[in-house]
Amino acid sequence: MLICRTAAIAKCRYVVDVGSGLGHLDRLLAYGCGFRTCGIECNEKLIVRARNLDQLFEKQARAYNRDILLATNTPIHIRYLIDPTIDSVEFIKLIRDAFETDEPFGIVGLHPCGDLGPTLLRLYQSCTNIKFINIVGCCYMKLTTCEETSSNRYGFPMSRFAVENKFHLSYNAREVACHAIETYLDRLRTGQHWQFKIHAYRAALEYLIVEKYPQLGRTALANVKYRTEMSFSEYCIKALKHMDSKLITKEDKDSDMIKTFLQDWKAVVTFYSIRLFFASLIESMILLDRYLYLCQETNDDGSCSLITLFDPLLSPRNHVLIGKRDQQRVCSAVNNVL
Ligand SMILES: C[S@@+](CC[C@H](N)C(=O)[O-])C[C@H]1O[C@@H](n2cnc3c(N)ncnc32)[C@H](O)[C@@H]1O
C-alpha cells in the first residue's frame, strides 16, 4: 500500500487523515497496517458514525480472532474544521493533544474538498514534524482563487510559476475538472448515450430555477439516475427533493419553450461531450500547480511525486500527490553541506 511505503521511508508510525469522513481509511491503516491514526473531520455526525463503525469492527474482529486487536490502537476521531488560516503551531498542538506525543506523523487526505487540499500542502511545507503527505484531489470548484479573496491563503494558483504567469481558472472550468470522462466515454462507446438525456433535464430545470429565482442559481440539486421513459416532471420531483418542489409549477414544466428545448436533448449531450474534452487538461493544471508548489519548496530534490493510483472507472480522482521528508536524504544532504 502506498501509504505504508511512504510512511516507511519517512520512518513514521503516526498518520493523520484530514477530512476523514466515516473513517474507512483510518480503520484500514490502524487495524490493517498497525498505524496509530487520527481522523480529523468537521462533520460531527460523521465522527459519531466513524466511532460506531470502529466498535462494530472490533466486535466482529474479536469474534473471529481475539488476538487480532491486541497490537492495535483504536483510531482517534476528532471533530475540527481546518480553516485555511490555521498555522503550523495550532495544527501541531491539535495533533500532539490527540496522540499525546510529539512523535512525527504523516498526513493523508483522501478527497479533501476545495481549499482543504492546498491548506494541507501549506501545513506540510511549514511543519518539519510532518514527515510525509499523500493527497488525492476533489471538488475543485470549491477552491478559492486569488481573484476571489484578499487573503494570501487561496487554493489556486499555489506555485510561484502559476502565480507569476497569472494562471486563472473560472468556477465553470474548475467544475468541469471534477467530471469523469472515462465512464462517460464508456457509455458513449456502448450506445448508452440515451442516459445522458438527464443532462438536458437538469439544464432545463436549472434554467427555470435561475429565471424565477436567480438567488438559487448554484443550489445543489439531488442526483437522479436516468431510467428509460422518465419524464421531465418526474425528474423535477426527484431533483428538488431537498427543496420546495412547488418552486417550479406544472405550467413552467409544460411550457412550449421547455418542450422545444427537451426535444433537442442531443445538442446538450454534444455540448457536454465537448466540455468534457477539457476536464483532464484543467485537472492537470491544478495538480501540476500543487506539484510545482511542493517541488519549489524542496528545491526539487526528488522528494515529491504525482502518480496515478486508482482505476479511473472506479475512482475518477485517481492521482496522488506525494511529499516525503526522507530521513536518509535529509541526513546525506546535511552531511554534504558539512
Ligand atoms: C469528499 S469527503 C471524503 C471523506 C473520506 N476521506 C473518504 O474518502 O471517504 C471530504 C470530507 O472532508 C470533510 N471536510 C471538508 N472540509 C473540511 C475541513 N476544512 N476540515 C475538516 N474536515 C473537512 C467533509 O466533511 C467530508 O467528510
The ligand as a MOL file (V3000), in Angstrom:
LIG
                    3D

  0  0  0     0  0            999 V3000
M  V30 BEGIN CTAB
M  V30 COUNTS 27 29 0 0 0
M  V30 BEGIN ATOM
M  V30 1 C -15.1470 14.0180 -0.0890 0
M  V30 2 S -15.2560 13.6770 1.6080 0 CHG=1
M  V30 3 C -14.0220 12.4030 1.7800 0
M  V30 4 C -14.2080 11.5640 3.0120 0
M  V30 5 C -13.1870 10.4450 3.2050 0
M  V30 6 N -11.8240 10.9220 3.1780 0
M  V30 7 C -13.3930 9.3750 2.1810 0
M  V30 8 O -12.6350 9.3140 1.2090 0
M  V30 9 O -14.3320 8.5930 2.3450 0 CHG=-1
M  V30 10 C -14.4510 15.0730 2.3400 0
M  V30 11 C -14.6410 15.1510 3.8190 0
M  V30 12 O -13.8670 16.2220 4.3130 0
M  V30 13 C -14.6080 16.9160 5.3110 0
M  V30 14 N -14.0740 18.2840 5.2980 0
M  V30 15 C -14.1770 19.1800 4.3070 0
M  V30 16 N -13.5500 20.3170 4.6170 0
M  V30 17 C -13.0310 20.1470 5.8620 0
M  V30 18 C -12.2630 20.9690 6.7270 0
M  V30 19 N -11.9080 22.1910 6.3470 0
M  V30 20 N -11.8860 20.4770 7.9330 0
M  V30 21 C -12.2400 19.2210 8.2910 0
M  V30 22 N -12.9730 18.3920 7.5030 0
M  V30 23 C -13.3600 18.8320 6.3010 0
M  V30 24 C -16.0450 16.8020 4.8370 0
M  V30 25 O -16.9610 16.9440 5.9040 0
M  V30 26 C -16.0730 15.4020 4.2440 0
M  V30 27 O -16.4460 14.4340 5.1710 0
M  V30 END ATOM
M  V30 BEGIN BOND
M  V30 1 1 1 2
M  V30 2 1 2 3
M  V30 3 1 2 10
M  V30 4 1 3 4
M  V30 5 1 4 5
M  V30 6 1 5 6
M  V30 7 1 5 7
M  V30 8 2 7 8
M  V30 9 1 7 9
M  V30 10 1 10 11
M  V30 11 1 11 12
M  V30 12 1 11 26
M  V30 13 1 12 13
M  V30 14 1 13 14
M  V30 15 1 13 24
M  V30 16 1 14 15
M  V30 17 1 14 23
M  V30 18 2 15 16
M  V30 19 1 16 17
M  V30 20 1 17 18
M  V30 21 2 17 23
M  V30 22 1 18 19
M  V30 23 2 18 20
M  V30 24 1 20 21
M  V30 25 2 21 22
M  V30 26 1 22 23
M  V30 27 1 24 25
M  V30 28 1 24 26
M  V30 29 1 26 27
M  V30 END BOND
M  V30 END CTAB
M  END
